[in-house]
Amino acid sequence: MSAQSPNTQSVKIITADPSAIGLFGLAIVTLVASSQKLEITTGLSYCIPWAIFLGAFAQLFASIQDAKHNNTFGMTAFGAYAFFWFGMAASWLIKLGVFGTVLAEGVDPKQLGFVFLGYLVFTLFMTLGAVEANRVLLIIFVLIDFLFLGLTMDSFGVAAEFFHKLAACSELAIGIVSLYGCGASVLNAHFGRTFLPVGAPLGIFKK
């Protein structure tokens, strides 16, 4: 009896780059959150839904899609920041007393300070990765570094006024640059050419 090799077929599944929707989610939530920090707007009530649906769910979707692309960097970045916004939304709800007065009265800002410190360290690592992505993404990560530095120091009460302003301005800049990155990601793919430049990788760690 002769051995017969089974017929095999390779199926290639093509999925769109999720960076645009992830950056859009980041842009909208940072714009609305920075408006509150800069006292252009007041209160957190309208920050919460955008933190959940844009900051969290949009970036979580992008993370899941990047996993399908075998993009560890994108999956980790979008996923980590998605869960950050889930956590921030829940923290704001606690602060506003939605879950009861006991939780609201037990709030200690320094606990968030440790969260922000952890995210600062994480973002510094991710900034190294962004060096070899593109310059728009690198600018966004550098701004996120400043955001978490400001949030950390503000939460620990170290030069709180200065670092609060640093966080607010950095967050506003993140929103603006992320909107550009979103537009570039969509239009460059749509037109099949560099319609909006994002800048080449710096080539420091990868030659």
Order of alpha helices (4+ residues) and beta strands (2+ residues): alpha-alpha-alpha-alpha-alpha-alpha-alpha-alpha
